[in-house]
């Protein structure tokens, strides 16, 4: 669920850039498409870590 929300948000930003008339070359469009996928995965994992949902990782150091 988190991944889909992050992906949708980042791809929405990409489309806003397209609405301004930029980023339509095939090479750049392919690059930004891949970048959105990669950034979505990294962003979702970062949210999970920050929320303390990854076992073995305590972002606040509370369990020490």
Residue frames as qw, qx, qy, qz and C-alpha x, y, z in Angstrom:
[[0.000, 0.887, 0.463, 0.000, 0.00, 0.00, 0.00],
 [0.309, -0.796, 0.103, 0.510, 2.78, 2.41, 0.92],
 [0.425, -0.137, 0.600, 0.664, 4.61, 1.65, -2.31],
 [0.238, 0.593, 0.664, 0.389, 1.52, 2.38, -4.40],
 [0.115, -0.939, -0.273, 0.173, 0.92, 5.71, -2.65],
 [0.372, -0.641, 0.317, 0.591, 4.55, 6.82, -3.07],
 [0.404, 0.118, 0.688, 0.592, 4.55, 5.70, -6.72],
 [0.150, 0.773, 0.585, 0.195, 1.31, 7.53, -7.46],
 [0.210, -0.912, -0.076, 0.344, 2.61, 10.72, -5.83],
 [0.386, -0.484, 0.471, 0.629, 5.94, 10.70, -7.66],
 [0.338, 0.293, 0.724, 0.525, 4.36, 9.83, -11.00],
 [0.057, 0.886, 0.460, -0.035, 1.86, 12.65, -10.44],
 [0.249, -0.798, 0.177, 0.519, 4.77, 15.06, -10.02],
 [0.404, -0.109, 0.678, 0.604, 6.25, 13.65, -13.25],
 [0.237, 0.615, 0.685, 0.311, 2.98, 14.33, -15.04],
 [0.085, -0.926, -0.209, 0.302, 2.88, 17.87, -13.67],
 [0.316, -0.529, 0.450, 0.646, 6.29, 18.44, -15.27],
 [0.318, 0.246, 0.764, 0.504, 4.88, 17.07, -18.52],
 [0.102, 0.835, 0.539, -0.045, 1.96, 19.49, -18.22],
 [0.153, -0.841, 0.102, 0.509, 4.49, 22.32, -18.25],
 [0.669, 0.723, -0.121, -0.122, 5.74, 21.03, -21.62],
 [0.030, 0.712, -0.700, 0.045, 9.01, 19.47, -20.47],
 [0.436, -0.302, 0.836, -0.143, 10.34, 15.92, -20.48],
 [0.816, 0.366, 0.190, -0.405, 8.69, 14.56, -23.62],
 [0.394, 0.581, -0.684, -0.202, 11.78, 13.25, -25.40],
 [0.919, -0.070, -0.343, -0.180, 11.69, 9.43, -25.47],
 [0.605, 0.221, -0.584, 0.495, 15.06, 9.09, -23.74],
 [0.083, -0.292, 0.447, -0.841, 14.13, 11.45, -20.89],
 [0.737, -0.220, -0.054, -0.637, 10.64, 9.97, -20.53],
 [0.878, -0.003, -0.477, 0.034, 12.11, 6.46, -20.18],
 [0.401, 0.252, -0.570, 0.672, 14.71, 7.68, -17.70],
 [0.310, -0.286, 0.324, -0.847, 12.17, 9.47, -15.50],
 [0.844, -0.162, -0.273, -0.433, 9.86, 6.44, -15.64],
 [0.786, 0.032, -0.545, 0.291, 12.61, 4.21, -14.26],
 [0.172, 0.297, -0.454, 0.822, 13.60, 6.88, -11.77],
 [0.576, -0.337, 0.050, -0.743, 10.04, 7.06, -10.43],
 [0.906, -0.138, -0.379, -0.129, 9.98, 3.28, -9.92],
 [0.636, 0.133, -0.514, 0.560, 13.35, 3.27, -8.13],
 [0.044, -0.323, 0.321, -0.889, 12.50, 6.33, -6.02],
 [0.716, -0.340, -0.165, -0.587, 9.16, 4.77, -5.07],
 [0.868, -0.125, -0.460, 0.141, 10.85, 1.67, -3.70],
 [0.435, 0.171, -0.437, 0.769, 13.44, 3.70, -1.80],
 [0.269, -0.369, 0.110, -0.883, 10.77, 6.06, -0.47],
 [0.808, -0.334, -0.289, -0.389, 8.48, 3.25, 0.69],
 [0.788, -0.079, -0.479, 0.378, 11.33, 1.50, 2.49],
 [0.208, 0.272, -0.330, 0.880, 12.36, 4.79, 4.11],
 [0.530, -0.408, -0.038, -0.743, 8.81, 5.29, 5.36],
 [0.884, -0.248, -0.385, -0.089, 8.73, 1.73, 6.75],
 [0.617, 0.072, -0.462, 0.633, 12.04, 2.27, 8.53],
 [0.049, -0.337, 0.208, -0.917, 10.93, 5.64, 9.94],
 [0.687, -0.359, -0.127, -0.619, 7.69, 4.06, 11.15],
 [0.339, -0.428, 0.780, -0.305, 9.58, 1.22, 12.83],
 [0.889, 0.167, 0.113, -0.411, 7.97, -1.47, 10.67],
 [0.686, 0.473, -0.550, 0.050, 11.23, -3.17, 9.66],
 [0.883, -0.465, -0.066, 0.025, 12.15, -5.91, 12.17],
 [0.814, -0.131, -0.031, 0.565, 15.52, -5.38, 13.80],
 [0.306, 0.344, 0.047, 0.887, 15.71, -1.68, 13.01],
 [0.267, -0.755, -0.511, 0.313, 14.73, 0.75, 15.77],
 [0.365, 0.650, 0.147, 0.650, 14.83, 4.24, 14.21],
 [0.284, -0.854, 0.035, -0.436, 14.40, 6.02, 17.54],
 [0.384, 0.357, -0.717, 0.458, 16.71, 3.81, 19.58],
 [0.618, -0.482, 0.104, -0.613, 13.96, 3.19, 22.12],
 [0.967, -0.169, -0.166, -0.089, 14.84, -0.48, 22.67],
 [0.607, 0.425, -0.469, 0.480, 18.45, 0.24, 23.68]]
